[in-house]
Amino acid sequence: MSPLTAPPHPLAQVSLSLPDASTTAALGCALADALLAQRAHIEVHGFVLWLRGDLGTGKTALVRAALRRLGVEGPVKSPTFTLLEPYVVSSLRFHHFDFYRFSDAAEFDAAGFRESFGAGCVCAVEWPERAQGRLPTADLSIALQVKDDGRVAHCVATSEAGAQCLQAMTISMQQPPPSAAAADC
């Protein structure tokens, strides 16, 4: 994995242990709840989430759990080949990007994705370093790393909205794990 550099000027940061797939899903659910709590801010300013980590570290699984929590019932596909999978959740537009296939950051401009960022949009970006210099600064960055049989999520907030989301996520992850019946959040 490429070196994990934190976005500039972190307001808050935390590392969370994700020993199995269910805790990764729980983090996605906590993210969804935190985003809903920030809905008024997102409707005006938008929200940018960077997702970093090697292949197979759970970036798409995290987004899938968040989207399920937000009420998406149909297929939640990885945007590896399409680059973008759009969803409408509540009054927000949720854009799930995957820039793994970019060979040059200029591909971001050529694809016209800049218009997808802004008011009313949550933009979750996998492989943001492939569009370096083109993306808006992340409100929240989550870097996933394999550790033993699980993962570790290194979370960094660089905006007040990101810090509030991170605080809510951290509190949620400290709650007792859900019962088997509620394993999907």
Buried (B, 14 or more C-beta within 10 A) or exposed (E): EEEBEBBEEBBBBBEBEBEEBBBBBBBBBBBBBBBBBBBEBBBEBBBBBBBBBEEEBBBBBBBBBBBBBBEBEEEBEBBBEEBBBEBEBEEBBBBBBBBBEBEEBEBBEEBEBEEBBBEBBBBBBBBBBBBEEBBBEBBBBBBBBBEEEBBBBBBBBBBEBBBBBBBBBBEBBEEEEBEEEEEEB
